[in-house]
Amino acid sequence: MLSRLLRLPRPVALAVCGVPVVGLFAVALLAPLPFVVAQPGLTADVLGERDGKPVITVAGAPTRPTTGQLRMTTIQATGPSTTVNLPELLDNWFDSSRAVMPKEVVYSSGGTDKEIEQHNLEEMARSQSAAAEAALGFLRKDPKDVKVDLNLADVGGPSAGLLFSLGIVDKLDGDGSGGDLTGGRTIAGTGTIAANGEVGAVGGVALKTQAARRDGATVFLVPKAECSDAQSELPDGLRLVPVTSLTDAVNALRALNRGEDAPSC
């Protein structure tokens, strides 16, 4: 059989030998890759309501009415068990409204879909607790006297922490002179928050800026370390304000309200 194959005309022999290569190439094209495809997700006004209930409820201290918006931002990604192959990856790579991200970046905890969902909800709960502690610490209010309830537990992850803290500050103190911390604007942003008020980096900021502008925001608060990422696909009409702490964020918004310069990426 081998001797017969060797005597085949050269074009025929090359065609026969190329069959396995074509097969391997086809397998490679369809093989699942360790990436997810993400796009701008929902935003939510932490000064507003969720399912008919205020997102932020405060007991033990007087609150003030607010008129602006503080919108937390999210990304929407393919699920951890969803496979992405090479053609899909390339198709989304050049789409500015989407991003291809390593799966371990978006789903760092690993595990099944259900386990990851549970982990993200726990992260959100911890973030809300830290946000309340940071806000009350900033305002020098005793957490034993002032209780804060946050009603947005169905959105997973810790990246709304900064906006939760700002929402609490706005409801309790505003801009410090009786006006809205937002100045009546629609402010959006992202960033984790620690109990001491430190703001941490998150993922997908370029997509979150698109979600923010889509939903009417004109100012976006971004962790300072992620300025370059946020600028990469920055929508027209959206101003970036870099922050490293809750104090930074409050001072920047108060400066904007007074018509003064605020930090910029």
C-alpha positions as a Markdown table, in Angstrom:
| # | Residue | x | y | z |
|---|---|---|---|---|
| 1 | Met | 0.0 | 0.0 | 0.0 |
| 2 | Leu | 2.8 | 2.4 | 0.9 |
| 3 | Ser | 4.6 | 1.7 | -2.4 |
| 4 | Arg | 1.4 | 2.5 | -4.3 |
| 5 | Leu | 1.0 | 5.8 | -2.4 |
| 6 | Leu | 4.6 | 6.8 | -3.1 |
| 7 | Arg | 3.9 | 6.2 | -6.8 |
| 8 | Leu | 0.9 | 8.6 | -6.9 |
| 9 | Pro | 1.3 | 11.8 | -8.9 |
| 10 | Arg | 2.6 | 14.6 | -6.8 |
| 11 | Pro | -0.6 | 16.7 | -6.7 |
| 12 | Val | -2.6 | 13.7 | -5.6 |
| 13 | Ala | -0.1 | 12.7 | -2.9 |
| 14 | Leu | -0.1 | 16.3 | -1.5 |
| 15 | Ala | -3.9 | 16.3 | -1.4 |
| 16 | Val | -3.9 | 13.0 | 0.5 |
| 17 | Cys | -1.3 | 14.2 | 3.0 |
| 18 | Gly | -3.1 | 17.5 | 3.5 |
| 19 | Val | -6.3 | 15.9 | 4.8 |
| 20 | Pro | -5.0 | 15.4 | 8.3 |
| 21 | Val | -3.7 | 19.0 | 8.4 |
| 22 | Val | -7.1 | 20.4 | 7.3 |
| 23 | Gly | -8.8 | 18.3 | 10.0 |
| 24 | Leu | -6.4 | 19.5 | 12.7 |
| 25 | Phe | -7.0 | 23.1 | 11.5 |
| 26 | Ala | -10.8 | 22.7 | 11.7 |
| 27 | Val | -10.5 | 21.2 | 15.2 |
| 28 | Ala | -8.4 | 24.2 | 16.3 |
| 29 | Leu | -10.9 | 26.7 | 14.9 |
| 30 | Leu | -13.8 | 25.1 | 16.8 |
| 31 | Ala | -11.8 | 24.3 | 20.0 |
| 32 | Pro | -13.1 | 26.2 | 23.2 |
| 33 | Leu | -10.7 | 28.9 | 24.4 |
| 34 | Pro | -10.3 | 30.2 | 28.0 |
| 35 | Phe | -11.9 | 33.6 | 27.2 |
| 36 | Val | -15.3 | 35.3 | 27.8 |
| 37 | Val | -16.9 | 38.0 | 25.7 |
| 38 | Ala | -18.2 | 41.0 | 27.6 |
| 39 | Gln | -20.3 | 44.0 | 26.7 |
| 40 | Pro | -21.7 | 47.0 | 28.6 |
| 41 | Gly | -24.2 | 45.9 | 31.2 |
| 42 | Leu | -26.9 | 47.5 | 33.3 |
| 43 | Thr | -26.5 | 50.6 | 35.4 |
| 44 | Ala | -28.5 | 51.4 | 38.5 |
| 45 | Asp | -29.1 | 54.6 | 40.4 |
| 46 | Val | -28.2 | 53.9 | 44.0 |
| 47 | Leu | -30.2 | 57.0 | 45.0 |
| 48 | Gly | -33.3 | 55.5 | 43.4 |
| 49 | Glu | -35.4 | 52.4 | 43.9 |
| 50 | Arg | -35.1 | 48.7 | 43.0 |
| 51 | Asp | -38.2 | 46.6 | 42.7 |
| 52 | Gly | -40.2 | 49.4 | 44.4 |
| 53 | Lys | -37.9 | 49.7 | 47.4 |
| 54 | Pro | -35.2 | 52.4 | 47.9 |
| 55 | Val | -31.8 | 51.1 | 47.2 |
| 56 | Ile | -30.4 | 52.9 | 50.3 |
| 57 | Thr | -32.4 | 53.1 | 53.5 |
| 58 | Val | -31.1 | 54.8 | 56.5 |
| 59 | Ala | -32.4 | 54.6 | 60.1 |
| 60 | Gly | -31.2 | 56.5 | 63.1 |
| 61 | Ala | -30.3 | 59.8 | 61.3 |
| 62 | Pro | -32.2 | 62.3 | 59.2 |
| 63 | Thr | -31.9 | 62.0 | 55.5 |
| 64 | Arg | -32.3 | 64.6 | 52.8 |
| 65 | Pro | -34.1 | 64.4 | 49.4 |
| 66 | Thr | -31.8 | 64.0 | 46.4 |
| 67 | Thr | -32.4 | 65.1 | 42.7 |
| 68 | Gly | -29.3 | 63.8 | 40.9 |
| 69 | Gln | -28.3 | 60.2 | 40.1 |
| 70 | Leu | -25.4 | 58.1 | 41.2 |
| 71 | Arg | -25.3 | 55.1 | 38.8 |
| 72 | Met | -23.3 | 52.0 | 39.5 |
| 73 | Thr | -22.1 | 50.3 | 36.3 |
| 74 | Thr | -21.7 | 46.7 | 35.3 |
| 75 | Ile | -20.5 | 44.5 | 32.4 |
| 76 | Gln | -22.4 | 41.6 | 31.0 |
| 77 | Ala | -20.2 | 38.6 | 30.1 |
| 78 | Thr | -20.8 | 35.2 | 28.6 |
| 79 | Gly | -21.2 | 32.6 | 31.4 |
| 80 | Pro | -18.3 | 30.5 | 32.8 |
| 81 | Ser | -19.5 | 27.4 | 31.1 |
| 82 | Thr | -20.1 | 29.1 | 27.8 |
| 83 | Thr | -17.4 | 28.2 | 25.2 |
| 84 | Val | -15.8 | 30.8 | 22.9 |
| 85 | Asn | -13.9 | 29.5 | 19.8 |
| 86 | Leu | -11.4 | 31.2 | 17.6 |
| 87 | Pro | -13.8 | 32.7 | 15.0 |
| 88 | Glu | -16.0 | 34.1 | 17.7 |
| 89 | Leu | -13.0 | 35.5 | 19.5 |
| 90 | Leu | -11.7 | 37.3 | 16.4 |
| 91 | Asp | -15.2 | 38.5 | 15.5 |
| 92 | Asn | -15.6 | 40.2 | 18.9 |
| 93 | Trp | -12.0 | 41.3 | 19.2 |
| 94 | Phe | -12.5 | 44.1 | 16.6 |
| 95 | Asp | -15.9 | 45.2 | 18.0 |
| 96 | Ser | -15.4 | 48.4 | 20.1 |
| 97 | Ser | -18.7 | 47.7 | 22.0 |
| 98 | Arg | -17.4 | 44.4 | 23.2 |
| 99 | Ala | -14.2 | 43.0 | 24.9 |
| 100 | Val | -12.5 | 39.6 | 25.0 |
| 101 | Met | -11.3 | 38.9 | 28.5 |
| 102 | Pro | -9.5 | 36.0 | 30.1 |
| 103 | Lys | -12.0 | 33.8 | 31.8 |
| 104 | Glu | -10.0 | 33.8 | 35.1 |
| 105 | Val | -10.2 | 37.6 | 35.2 |
| 106 | Val | -14.0 | 37.7 | 35.1 |
| 107 | Tyr | -14.5 | 34.5 | 37.1 |
| 108 | Ser | -11.5 | 34.4 | 39.4 |
| 109 | Ser | -13.2 | 32.2 | 42.0 |
| 110 | Gly | -13.6 | 29.3 | 39.5 |
| 111 | Gly | -16.1 | 26.5 | 40.1 |
| 112 | Thr | -19.5 | 25.8 | 38.6 |
| 113 | Asp | -21.9 | 28.4 | 37.4 |
| 114 | Lys | -23.9 | 28.2 | 40.6 |
| 115 | Glu | -20.8 | 28.4 | 42.8 |
| 116 | Ile | -19.5 | 31.5 | 40.9 |
| 117 | Glu | -22.9 | 33.1 | 41.2 |
| 118 | Gln | -23.0 | 32.5 | 44.9 |
| 119 | His | -19.4 | 33.8 | 45.3 |
| 120 | Asn | -20.3 | 37.0 | 43.4 |
| 121 | Leu | -23.4 | 37.6 | 45.6 |
| 122 | Glu | -21.3 | 37.2 | 48.7 |
| 123 | Glu | -18.8 | 39.7 | 47.3 |
| 124 | Met | -21.6 | 42.2 | 46.8 |
| 125 | Ala | -22.8 | 41.7 | 50.4 |
| 126 | Arg | -19.3 | 42.3 | 51.7 |
| 127 | Ser | -18.9 | 45.3 | 49.5 |
| 128 | Gln | -22.2 | 46.8 | 50.8 |
| 129 | Ser | -21.1 | 46.3 | 54.4 |
| 130 | Ala | -17.7 | 48.0 | 53.7 |
| 131 | Ala | -19.5 | 50.8 | 51.8 |
| 132 | Ala | -21.7 | 51.6 | 54.8 |
| 133 | Glu | -18.7 | 51.5 | 57.1 |
| 134 | Ala | -16.7 | 53.8 | 54.9 |
| 135 | Ala | -19.5 | 56.3 | 54.4 |
| 136 | Leu | -20.3 | 56.5 | 58.1 |
| 137 | Gly | -16.6 | 56.8 | 59.0 |
| 138 | Phe | -16.3 | 59.7 | 56.5 |
| 139 | Leu | -19.2 | 61.5 | 58.0 |
| 140 | Arg | -18.0 | 60.6 | 61.6 |
| 141 | Lys | -21.3 | 58.9 | 62.5 |
| 142 | Asp | -21.5 | 56.0 | 64.9 |
| 143 | Pro | -22.5 | 52.8 | 63.1 |
| 144 | Lys | -24.1 | 51.7 | 66.4 |
| 145 | Asp | -26.6 | 54.6 | 66.1 |
| 146 | Val | -27.0 | 54.8 | 62.3 |
| 147 | Lys | -28.1 | 51.7 | 60.4 |
| 148 | Val | -27.9 | 51.5 | 56.6 |
| 149 | Asp | -29.7 | 48.9 | 54.5 |
| 150 | Leu | -28.7 | 48.4 | 50.9 |
| 151 | Asn | -31.2 | 46.8 | 48.5 |
| 152 | Leu | -29.2 | 45.7 | 45.5 |
| 153 | Ala | -28.1 | 42.2 | 46.4 |
| 154 | Asp | -29.0 | 40.6 | 43.2 |
| 155 | Val | -26.2 | 42.3 | 41.3 |
| 156 | Gly | -23.0 | 40.3 | 42.0 |
| 157 | Gly | -19.4 | 41.5 | 42.6 |
| 158 | Pro | -17.8 | 44.2 | 44.7 |
| 159 | Ser | -17.3 | 46.9 | 42.0 |
| 160 | Ala | -20.3 | 49.1 | 43.2 |
| 161 | Gly | -18.8 | 49.8 | 46.6 |
| 162 | Leu | -17.7 | 53.3 | 45.8 |
| 163 | Leu | -21.1 | 54.3 | 44.4 |
| 164 | Phe | -22.9 | 52.8 | 47.5 |
| 165 | Ser | -20.7 | 54.9 | 49.8 |
| 166 | Leu | -21.3 | 58.1 | 47.8 |
| 167 | Gly | -25.1 | 57.4 | 47.8 |
| 168 | Ile | -25.0 | 57.1 | 51.6 |
| 169 | Val | -23.0 | 60.3 | 51.9 |
| 170 | Asp | -25.4 | 62.1 | 49.6 |
| 171 | Lys | -28.5 | 61.0 | 51.5 |
| 172 | Leu | -27.1 | 62.0 | 54.9 |
| 173 | Asp | -25.0 | 65.1 | 54.1 |
| 174 | Gly | -25.1 | 66.0 | 50.4 |
| 175 | Asp | -22.4 | 68.4 | 49.3 |
| 176 | Gly | -21.9 | 69.7 | 52.9 |
| 177 | Ser | -23.9 | 72.9 | 52.2 |
| 178 | Gly | -27.4 | 71.5 | 51.8 |
| 179 | Gly | -27.2 | 70.7 | 48.1 |
| 180 | Asp | -26.9 | 67.5 | 46.2 |
| 181 | Leu | -23.5 | 65.8 | 46.1 |
| 182 | Thr | -24.2 | 65.2 | 42.4 |
| 183 | Gly | -25.2 | 68.8 | 41.7 |
| 184 | Gly | -28.3 | 67.5 | 40.0 |
| 185 | Arg | -26.1 | 65.6 | 37.4 |
| 186 | Thr | -26.1 | 62.0 | 36.4 |
| 187 | Ile | -22.8 | 60.7 | 37.9 |
| 188 | Ala | -21.6 | 57.2 | 37.2 |
| 189 | Gly | -18.6 | 55.2 | 38.2 |
| 190 | Thr | -17.0 | 52.1 | 39.5 |
| 191 | Gly | -14.6 | 50.9 | 42.1 |
| 192 | Thr | -14.4 | 48.7 | 45.1 |
| 193 | Ile | -14.4 | 50.2 | 48.5 |
| 194 | Ala | -12.6 | 49.3 | 51.7 |
| 195 | Ala | -13.9 | 50.1 | 55.2 |
| 196 | Asn | -11.2 | 52.8 | 55.5 |
| 197 | Gly | -12.5 | 54.4 | 52.3 |
| 198 | Glu | -9.8 | 53.2 | 49.9 |
| 199 | Val | -10.9 | 52.7 | 46.3 |
| 200 | Gly | -9.7 | 49.6 | 44.5 |
| 201 | Ala | -9.4 | 48.7 | 40.8 |
| 202 | Val | -12.0 | 46.7 | 39.0 |
| 203 | Gly | -12.3 | 45.1 | 35.5 |
| 204 | Gly | -14.1 | 46.2 | 32.3 |
| 205 | Val | -13.9 | 50.0 | 32.9 |
| 206 | Ala | -13.9 | 50.8 | 29.1 |
| 207 | Leu | -17.2 | 48.9 | 28.8 |
| 208 | Lys | -18.6 | 50.5 | 31.9 |
| 209 | Thr | -18.0 | 54.0 | 30.5 |
| 210 | Gln | -20.1 | 53.1 | 27.5 |
| 211 | Ala | -22.9 | 51.8 | 29.7 |
| 212 | Ala | -22.7 | 55.0 | 31.8 |
| 213 | Arg | -22.9 | 57.4 | 28.8 |
| 214 | Arg | -25.7 | 55.3 | 27.3 |
| 215 | Asp | -27.8 | 55.9 | 30.5 |
| 216 | Gly | -27.2 | 59.6 | 30.6 |
| 217 | Ala | -24.0 | 60.1 | 32.7 |
| 218 | Thr | -21.8 | 63.1 | 32.1 |
| 219 | Val | -19.2 | 62.3 | 34.8 |
| 220 | Phe | -17.5 | 59.0 | 35.5 |
| 221 | Leu | -15.5 | 58.2 | 38.6 |
| 222 | Val | -12.8 | 55.7 | 37.9 |
| 223 | Pro | -10.1 | 54.2 | 40.1 |
| 224 | Lys | -7.0 | 56.2 | 39.3 |
| 225 | Ala | -4.9 | 53.2 | 38.3 |
| 226 | Glu | -7.4 | 52.4 | 35.5 |
| 227 | Cys | -7.4 | 55.8 | 33.8 |
| 228 | Ser | -5.7 | 54.5 | 30.6 |
| 229 | Asp | -8.2 | 51.6 | 30.3 |
| 230 | Ala | -11.1 | 54.0 | 30.8 |
| 231 | Gln | -9.8 | 56.4 | 28.1 |
| 232 | Ser | -9.3 | 53.6 | 25.5 |
| 233 | Glu | -13.0 | 53.7 | 24.3 |
| 234 | Leu | -14.2 | 56.8 | 26.1 |
| 235 | Pro | -17.6 | 58.0 | 24.7 |
| 236 | Asp | -18.0 | 61.6 | 23.7 |
| 237 | Gly | -19.6 | 63.8 | 26.4 |
| 238 | Leu | -18.3 | 61.7 | 29.4 |
| 239 | Arg | -15.7 | 63.3 | 31.7 |
| 240 | Leu | -13.4 | 61.0 | 33.6 |
| 241 | Val | -12.5 | 61.8 | 37.3 |
| 242 | Pro | -9.8 | 59.6 | 38.8 |
| 243 | Val | -10.1 | 58.7 | 42.5 |
| 244 | Thr | -8.1 | 56.7 | 45.0 |
| 245 | Ser | -10.4 | 57.1 | 48.0 |
| 246 | Leu | -14.0 | 58.1 | 49.1 |
| 247 | Thr | -12.6 | 61.4 | 50.2 |
| 248 | Asp | -11.2 | 62.0 | 46.7 |
| 249 | Ala | -14.5 | 61.2 | 45.1 |
| 250 | Val | -16.5 | 63.5 | 47.5 |
| 251 | Asn | -14.1 | 66.4 | 47.1 |
| 252 | Ala | -14.1 | 66.1 | 43.3 |
| 253 | Leu | -17.9 | 66.2 | 43.1 |
| 254 | Arg | -18.0 | 69.1 | 45.5 |
| 255 | Ala | -15.5 | 70.9 | 43.4 |
| 256 | Leu | -17.6 | 70.3 | 40.3 |
| 257 | Asn | -20.6 | 71.7 | 42.1 |
| 258 | Arg | -18.7 | 74.9 | 42.9 |
| 259 | Gly | -17.5 | 75.3 | 39.3 |
| 260 | Glu | -13.9 | 74.6 | 40.3 |
| 261 | Asp | -11.4 | 72.3 | 38.6 |
| 262 | Ala | -11.6 | 68.6 | 39.5 |
| 263 | Pro | -9.0 | 66.0 | 38.8 |
| 264 | Ser | -8.9 | 64.5 | 35.3 |
| 265 | Cys | -7.3 | 61.4 | 33.8 |
